Amino acid sequence: MNHLSMEQLARLKTRLVDELRGLEADTSGREPPPAGEDPGDWQDAAAEHAGRTQASKLLRRAQDRMVVVQAALMRFDVGRYGICEDTDEEISFARLNLDPAVRLTVEAQEDIEHQDAQRRADAEEETAY
């Protein structure tokens, strides 16, 4: 965290806290809508099902983001904010400013994505034979 100024840290932490509050407000007491008693015809039933599915996806995405933001705030508490979880290198302010909850440097993220792509290619190659 020494590579970030107190002003930068304060700004990033404020953004994380504000985002968490917004996510908590968005998800508080919200559950996917239950299935209706009498959906009418099959088109109504399909539309209702699609709506429930979309609402569930949005709720899940917000809940997942809450976990990521909470983890970033915990890194503040333990003095590890702005440090790559993979390489222990400093994450630039520019990168953190784009997403204050980011956990990896650009290079570490690219390495992970490259490894994932290689595993997928290897798996596809194995299934091709």
N, CA, C and O of each residue as an XYZ file, in Angstrom:
516
protein
N       0.818     -1.197      0.000
C       0.000      0.000      0.000
C       0.859      1.257      0.000
O       0.344      2.361     -0.171
N       2.160      1.097      0.190
C       3.056      2.252      0.249
C       3.175      2.972     -1.080
O       3.587      4.132     -1.119
N       2.821      2.305     -2.167
C       2.929      2.929     -3.473
C       1.752      3.851     -3.789
O       1.749      4.541     -4.808
N       0.770      3.854     -2.918
C      -0.406      4.700     -3.105
C      -0.397      5.804     -2.057
O      -0.064      5.571     -0.895
N      -0.769      7.010     -2.481
C      -0.825      8.123     -1.532
C      -2.054      7.957     -0.631
O      -2.970      7.192     -0.935
N      -2.048      8.675      0.456
C      -3.192      8.638      1.377
C      -4.454      9.119      0.664
O      -5.542      8.593      0.895
N      -4.301     10.118     -0.199
C      -5.455     10.628     -0.953
C      -5.995      9.562     -1.905
O      -7.208      9.382     -2.011
N      -5.104      8.860     -2.594
C      -5.526      7.795     -3.505
C      -6.234      6.691     -2.738
O      -7.295      6.222     -3.150
N      -5.644      6.276     -1.619
C      -6.262      5.226     -0.805
C      -7.643      5.647     -0.315
O      -8.592      4.865     -0.362
N      -7.746      6.872      0.148
C      -9.037      7.362      0.643
C     -10.080      7.372     -0.463
O     -11.228      6.982     -0.252
N      -9.669      7.823     -1.648
C     -10.606      7.878     -2.773
C     -11.071      6.473     -3.169
O     -12.259      6.250     -3.404
N     -10.135      5.541     -3.240
C     -10.482      4.171     -3.631
C     -11.366      3.502     -2.585
O     -12.327      2.809     -2.922
N     -11.035      3.715     -1.320
C     -11.838      3.103     -0.257
C     -13.257      3.680     -0.246
O     -14.225      2.947     -0.041
N     -13.377      4.971     -0.464
C     -14.703      5.600     -0.523
C     -15.522      4.992     -1.657
O     -16.710      4.714     -1.492
N     -14.888      4.788     -2.797
C     -15.605      4.183     -3.927
C     -16.063      2.773     -3.594
O     -17.177      2.383     -3.944
N     -15.214      2.007     -2.922
C     -15.593      0.641     -2.545
C     -16.754      0.645     -1.548
O     -17.709     -0.118     -1.693
N     -16.664      1.501     -0.546
C     -17.732      1.578      0.466
C     -19.035      2.015     -0.192
O     -20.091      1.454      0.103
N     -18.979      3.001     -1.071
C     -20.189      3.462     -1.760
C     -20.781      2.356     -2.631
O     -21.997      2.163     -2.662
N     -19.912      1.631     -3.338
C     -20.410      0.544     -4.173
C     -21.054     -0.543     -3.319
O     -22.109     -1.071     -3.672
N     -20.424     -0.878     -2.200
C     -20.985     -1.903     -1.324
C     -22.345     -1.475     -0.788
O     -23.276     -2.280     -0.760
N     -22.471     -0.249     -0.373
C     -23.770      0.258      0.121
C     -24.835      0.158     -0.960
O     -25.967     -0.244     -0.693
N     -24.466      0.528     -2.183
C     -25.419      0.440     -3.290
C     -25.834     -0.996     -3.569
O     -27.009     -1.278     -3.803
N     -24.866     -1.898     -3.544
C     -25.177     -3.308     -3.773
C     -26.054     -3.869     -2.657
O     -26.992     -4.624     -2.909
N     -25.737     -3.491     -1.431
C     -26.552     -3.954     -0.295
C     -27.983     -3.445     -0.410
O     -28.934     -4.173     -0.127
N     -28.128     -2.204     -0.823
C     -29.475     -1.638     -0.996
C     -30.216     -2.352     -2.120
O     -31.415     -2.612     -2.018
N     -29.492     -2.666     -3.193
C     -30.111     -3.337     -4.339
C     -30.550     -4.760     -4.013
O     -31.548     -5.239     -4.552
N     -29.816     -5.434     -3.141
C     -30.094     -6.844     -2.885
C     -30.826     -7.086     -1.572
O     -31.273     -8.203     -1.314
N     -30.954     -6.071     -0.749
C     -31.577     -6.238      0.562
C     -33.020     -6.718      0.435
O     -33.870     -6.035     -0.136
N     -33.271     -7.879      0.967
C     -34.615     -8.441      0.971
C     -35.138     -8.825     -0.390
O     -36.309     -9.172     -0.541
N     -34.275     -8.762     -1.376
C     -34.723     -9.068     -2.741
C     -34.458    -10.530     -3.047
O     -33.352    -11.036     -2.858
N     -35.472    -11.176     -3.511
C     -35.356    -12.560     -3.942
C     -35.968    -12.664     -5.326
O     -36.820    -11.858     -5.699
N     -35.531    -13.659     -6.085
C     -36.164    -13.829     -7.393
C     -37.671    -14.005     -7.222
O     -38.109    -14.642     -6.263
N     -38.465    -13.456     -8.128
C     -39.915    -13.574     -7.997
C     -40.349    -15.043     -8.054
O     -39.817    -15.823     -8.844
N     -41.308    -15.407     -7.219
C     -41.778    -16.802     -7.244
C     -42.596    -17.086     -8.498
O     -43.090    -16.179     -9.167
N     -42.719    -18.349     -8.783
C     -43.531    -18.757     -9.931
C     -44.983    -18.395     -9.654
O     -45.470    -18.538     -8.532
N     -45.664    -17.927    -10.688
C     -47.071    -17.553    -10.535
C     -47.955    -18.781    -10.408
O     -47.583    -19.877    -10.826
N     -49.111    -18.586     -9.836
C     -50.062    -19.672     -9.649
C     -50.637    -20.150    -10.976
O     -50.646    -21.346    -11.266
N     -51.116    -19.202    -11.780
C     -51.737    -19.556    -13.049
C     -51.137    -18.683    -14.141
O     -51.601    -17.567    -14.375
N     -50.099    -19.191    -14.813
C     -49.418    -18.363    -15.795
C     -50.223    -18.117    -17.065
O     -49.796    -17.328    -17.908
N     -51.359    -18.758    -17.227
C     -52.133    -18.583    -18.446
C     -51.669    -19.567    -19.491
O     -51.518    -20.756    -19.208
N     -51.446    -19.090    -20.677
C     -51.013    -20.004    -21.736
C     -49.501    -20.230    -21.682
O     -48.815    -19.671    -20.825
N     -48.995    -21.039    -22.584
C     -47.573    -21.396    -22.565
C     -46.675    -20.200    -22.837
O     -45.546    -20.158    -22.349
N     -47.155    -19.222    -23.607
C     -46.350    -18.031    -23.861
C     -46.194    -17.189    -22.593
O     -45.119    -16.660    -22.309
N     -47.282    -17.078    -21.844
C     -47.208    -16.356    -20.571
C     -46.265    -17.077    -19.610
O     -45.472    -16.448    -18.909
N     -46.363    -18.398    -19.587
C     -45.498    -19.189    -18.704
C     -44.035    -19.023    -19.105
O     -43.167    -18.891    -18.242
N     -43.757    -19.028    -20.403
C     -42.387    -18.863    -20.885
C     -41.857    -17.469    -20.540
O     -40.715    -17.329    -20.103
N     -42.673    -16.458    -20.733
C     -42.260    -15.092    -20.417
C     -42.007    -14.941    -18.918
O     -41.040    -14.299    -18.509
N     -42.865    -15.524    -18.113
C     -42.697    -15.465    -16.659
C     -41.407    -16.163    -16.246
O     -40.647    -15.656    -15.420
N     -41.173    -17.333    -16.833
C     -39.952    -18.087    -16.523
C     -38.713    -17.284    -16.931
O     -37.742    -17.233    -16.176
N     -38.731    -16.659    -18.106
C     -37.604    -15.856    -18.569
C     -37.352    -14.687    -17.626
O     -36.204    -14.365    -17.322
N     -38.409    -14.061    -17.170
C     -38.280    -12.947    -16.226
C     -37.672    -13.380    -14.902
O     -36.809    -12.692    -14.357
N     -38.119    -14.519    -14.385
C     -37.556    -15.046    -13.135
C     -36.079    -15.397    -13.314
O     -35.255    -15.131    -12.439
N     -35.761    -15.995    -14.456
C     -34.373    -16.373    -14.732
C     -33.487    -15.137    -14.785
O     -32.403    -15.124    -14.201
N     -33.939    -14.103    -15.479
C     -33.161    -12.867    -15.589
C     -32.996    -12.211    -14.220
O     -31.902    -11.760    -13.880
N     -34.063    -12.153    -13.437
C     -33.987    -11.556    -12.102
C     -33.009    -12.336    -11.224
O     -32.255    -11.737    -10.457
N     -33.016    -13.646    -11.330
C     -32.095    -14.477    -10.551
C     -30.650    -14.212    -10.949
O     -29.773    -14.128    -10.089
N     -30.398    -14.081    -12.248
C     -29.040    -13.809    -12.730
C     -28.541    -12.458    -12.224
O     -27.399    -12.334    -11.780
N     -29.401    -11.454    -12.295
C     -29.002    -10.121    -11.844
C     -28.720    -10.107    -10.340
O     -27.757     -9.484     -9.893
N     -29.554    -10.788     -9.569
C     -29.358    -10.864     -8.132
C     -28.051    -11.584     -7.815
O     -27.288    -11.139     -6.958
N     -27.792    -12.683     -8.495
C     -26.571    -13.460     -8.277
C     -25.336    -12.642     -8.632
O     -24.334    -12.679     -7.918
N     -25.410    -11.898     -9.743
C     -24.279    -11.059    -10.151
C     -23.996     -9.991     -9.093
O     -22.838     -9.733     -8.767
N     -25.042     -9.376     -8.562
C     -24.864     -8.360     -7.520
C     -24.281     -8.986     -6.257
O     -23.405     -8.398     -5.624
N     -24.758    -10.172     -5.884
C     -24.228    -10.849     -4.701
C     -22.758    -11.226     -4.890
O     -21.959    -11.093     -3.963
N     -22.406    -11.689     -6.070
C     -21.012    -12.034     -6.361
C     -20.121    -10.800     -6.274
O     -19.021    -10.859     -5.725
N     -20.601     -9.683     -6.817
C     -19.813     -8.451     -6.768
C     -19.659     -7.979     -5.325
O     -18.608     -7.454     -4.959
N     -20.687     -8.158     -4.505
C     -20.589     -7.777     -3.094
C     -19.441     -8.518     -2.417
O     -18.697     -7.928     -1.634
N     -19.296     -9.787     -2.711
C     -18.215    -10.588     -2.128
C     -16.863    -10.020     -2.553
O     -15.946     -9.915     -1.737
N     -16.740     -9.657     -3.824
C     -15.482     -9.112     -4.348
C     -15.162     -7.773     -3.666
O     -14.018     -7.534     -3.278
N     -16.142     -6.925     -3.524
C     -15.937     -5.617     -2.906
C     -15.609     -5.782     -1.422
O     -14.724     -5.099     -0.907
N     -16.308     -6.677     -0.734
C     -16.011     -6.923      0.677
C     -14.589     -7.439      0.853
O     -13.909     -7.062      1.807
N     -14.135     -8.293     -0.050
C     -12.773     -8.810      0.014
C     -11.752     -7.678     -0.161
O     -10.723     -7.656      0.513
N     -12.043     -6.750     -1.061
C     -11.146     -5.610     -1.261
C     -11.068     -4.761      0.006
O      -9.990     -4.315      0.396
N     -12.207     -4.543      0.638
C     -12.205     -3.774      1.890
C     -11.457     -4.510      2.996
O     -10.819     -3.879      3.839
N     -11.529     -5.824      3.000
C     -10.774     -6.607      3.987
C      -9.266     -6.464      3.733
O      -8.478     -6.427      4.678
N      -8.871     -6.384      2.463
C      -7.454     -6.182      2.158
C      -6.971     -4.836      2.709
O      -5.814     -4.714      3.110
N      -7.842     -3.834      2.730
C      -7.497     -2.563      3.366
C      -7.189     -2.803      4.837
O      -6.185     -2.314      5.355
N      -8.052     -3.553      5.503
C      -7.922     -3.783      6.940
C      -6.638     -4.496      7.321
O      -6.082     -4.250      8.392
N      -6.161     -5.382      6.448
C      -4.956     -6.151      6.776
C      -3.699     -5.595      6.113
O      -2.628     -6.195      6.205
N      -3.831     -4.438      5.440
C      -2.673     -3.801      4.833
C      -2.199     -4.436      3.536
O      -1.037     -4.276      3.163
N      -3.072     -5.151      2.846
C      -2.698     -5.821      1.591
C      -3.394     -5.229      0.371
O      -3.301     -5.778     -0.727
N      -4.086     -4.117      0.560
C      -4.801     -3.518     -0.566
C      -3.791     -2.991     -1.574
O      -2.785     -2.383     -1.207
N      -4.078     -3.238     -2.863
C      -3.213     -2.755     -3.926
C      -2.008     -3.633     -4.179
O      -1.107     -3.253     -4.927
N      -1.981     -4.806     -3.562
C      -0.899     -5.770     -3.748
C      -1.479     -6.992     -4.464
O      -2.498     -7.542     -4.044
N      -0.827     -7.406     -5.538
C      -1.299     -8.539     -6.333
C      -1.320     -9.807     -5.480
O      -0.336    -10.139     -4.818
N      -2.438    -10.500     -5.506
C      -2.580    -11.730     -4.730
C      -1.748    -12.874     -5.293
O      -1.482    -13.853     -4.595
N      -1.341    -12.754     -6.545
C      -0.583    -13.828     -7.182
C       0.922    -13.593     -7.111
O       1.684    -14.528     -6.863
N       1.352    -12.355     -7.325
C       2.784    -12.070     -7.434
C       3.348    -11.214     -6.305
O       4.564    -11.053     -6.212
N       2.506    -10.671     -5.460
C       2.901     -9.729     -4.400
C       3.475     -8.420     -4.942
O       4.114     -7.670     -4.205
N       3.251     -8.147     -6.214
C       3.697     -6.879     -6.793
C       2.619     -5.824     -6.577
O       1.456     -6.139     -6.326
N       3.033     -4.572     -6.679
C       2.100     -3.467     -6.506
C       1.193     -3.345     -7.728
O       1.650     -3.448     -8.866
N      -0.080     -3.127     -7.482
C      -1.044     -2.869     -8.552
C      -1.085     -1.355     -8.748
O      -1.227     -0.600     -7.785
N      -0.963     -0.924     -9.983
C      -0.905      0.518    -10.252
C      -2.204      1.219     -9.868
O      -3.284      0.630     -9.888
N      -2.062      2.490     -9.518
C      -3.243      3.289     -9.202
C      -4.174      3.354    -10.402
O      -5.394      3.312    -10.241
N      -3.615      3.455    -11.602
C      -4.449      3.533    -12.806
C      -5.355      2.311    -12.900
O      -6.537      2.441    -13.219
N      -4.817      1.134    -12.627
C      -5.617     -0.096    -12.679
C      -6.652     -0.115    -11.554
O      -7.813     -0.458    -11.776
N      -6.230      0.249    -10.362
C      -7.162      0.285     -9.235
C      -8.250      1.323     -9.448
O      -9.387      1.139     -9.014
N      -7.905      2.402    -10.108
C      -8.888      3.455    -10.359
C      -9.975      2.972    -11.323
O     -11.120      3.418    -11.244
N      -9.614      2.056    -12.234
C     -10.611      1.482    -13.137
C     -11.572      0.564    -12.384
O     -12.780      0.579    -12.620
N     -11.013     -0.236    -11.475
C     -11.825     -1.129    -10.647
C     -11.135     -1.267     -9.292
O     -10.174     -2.025     -9.160
N     -11.617     -0.543     -8.291
C     -10.957     -0.558     -6.982
C     -10.924     -1.931     -6.308
O     -10.200     -2.113     -5.329
N     -11.685     -2.889     -6.806
C     -11.717     -4.214     -6.191
C     -10.773     -5.197     -6.881
O     -10.731     -6.371     -6.514
N     -10.016     -4.731     -7.872
C      -9.145     -5.630     -8.622
C      -8.104     -6.262     -7.676
O      -7.623     -5.620     -6.743
N      -7.772     -7.539     -7.943
C      -6.873     -8.275     -7.052
C      -5.526     -8.616     -7.671
O      -4.604     -9.037     -6.973
N      -5.414     -8.433     -8.983
C      -4.219     -8.876     -9.694
C      -3.650     -7.766    -10.569
O      -4.382     -6.888    -11.027
N      -2.334     -7.812    -10.798
C      -1.729     -6.923    -11.782
C      -2.185     -7.368    -13.164
O      -2.711     -8.469    -13.326
N      -1.987     -6.524    -14.140
C      -2.342     -6.859    -15.520
C      -1.588     -8.114    -15.953
O      -2.169     -9.014    -16.559
N      -0.306     -8.169    -15.643
C       0.516     -9.303    -16.054
C       0.028    -10.605    -15.419
O      -0.056    -11.628    -16.098
N      -0.287    -10.578    -14.147
C      -0.779    -11.777    -13.469
C      -2.114    -12.217    -14.060
O      -2.346    -13.411    -14.251
N      -2.986    -11.267    -14.348
C      -4.277    -11.590    -14.957
C      -4.075    -12.207    -16.339
O      -4.738    -13.183    -16.689
N      -3.162    -11.640    -17.122
C      -2.884    -12.189    -18.451
C      -2.319    -13.604    -18.356
O      -2.673    -14.469    -19.158
N      -1.444    -13.844    -17.382
C      -0.889    -15.190    -17.193
C      -1.991    -16.198    -16.885
O      -2.005    -17.297    -17.441
N      -2.904    -15.828    -16.007
C      -4.011    -16.716    -15.652
C      -4.883    -16.990    -16.870
O      -5.264    -18.133    -17.122
N      -5.197    -15.943    -17.622
C      -6.025    -16.116    -18.819
C      -5.316    -16.986    -19.856
O      -5.952    -17.803    -20.523
N      -4.005    -16.811    -19.991
C      -3.235    -17.643    -20.928
C      -3.253    -19.109    -20.486
O      -3.429    -20.003    -21.313
N      -3.072    -19.355    -19.195
C      -3.104    -20.721    -18.668
C      -4.474    -21.351    -18.872
O      -4.576    -22.519    -19.245
N      -5.528    -20.578    -18.628
C      -6.887    -21.085    -18.837
C      -7.127    -21.432    -20.300
O      -7.719    -22.465    -20.614
N      -6.665    -20.564    -21.188
C      -6.829    -20.821    -22.620
C      -6.052    -22.067    -23.030
O      -6.530    -22.854    -23.846
N      -4.873    -22.250    -22.478
C      -4.071    -23.426    -22.799
C      -4.753    -24.701    -22.300
O      -4.766    -25.713    -23.001
N      -5.319    -24.655    -21.097
C      -6.037    -25.826    -20.555
C      -7.244    -26.174    -21.421
O      -7.509    -27.345    -21.690
N      -7.978    -25.137    -21.860
C      -9.128    -25.387    -22.728
C      -8.687    -26.003    -24.055
O      -9.323    -26.929    -24.558
N      -7.604    -25.488    -24.613
C      -7.099    -26.020    -25.878
C      -6.642    -27.467    -25.704
O      -6.887    -28.309    -26.567
N      -5.980    -27.749    -24.590
C      -5.534    -29.120    -24.320
C      -6.729    -30.054    -24.156
O      -6.719    -31.178    -24.657
N      -7.759    -29.584    -23.450
C      -8.951    -30.404    -23.239
C      -9.666    -30.658    -24.560
O     -10.134    -31.772    -24.798
N      -9.758    -29.660    -25.413
C     -10.397    -29.839    -26.723
C      -9.595    -30.802    -27.581
O     -10.163    -31.605    -28.322
N      -8.283    -30.721    -27.479
C      -7.424    -31.621    -28.250
C      -7.617    -33.066    -27.800
O      -7.641    -33.980    -28.624
N      -7.754    -33.268    -26.491
C      -7.958    -34.621    -25.952
C      -9.300    -35.206    -26.402
O      -9.392    -36.392    -26.716
N     -10.326    -34.373    -26.429
C     -11.658    -34.870    -26.815
C     -11.779    -35.057    -28.317
O     -12.689    -35.742    -28.785
N     -10.872    -34.456    -29.077
C     -10.940    -34.575    -30.533
C     -10.498    -35.953    -31.006
O     -10.825    -36.356    -32.122
N      -9.762    -36.680    -30.177
C      -9.257    -37.991    -30.604
C     -10.114    -39.100    -30.106
O      -9.830    -40.267    -30.374
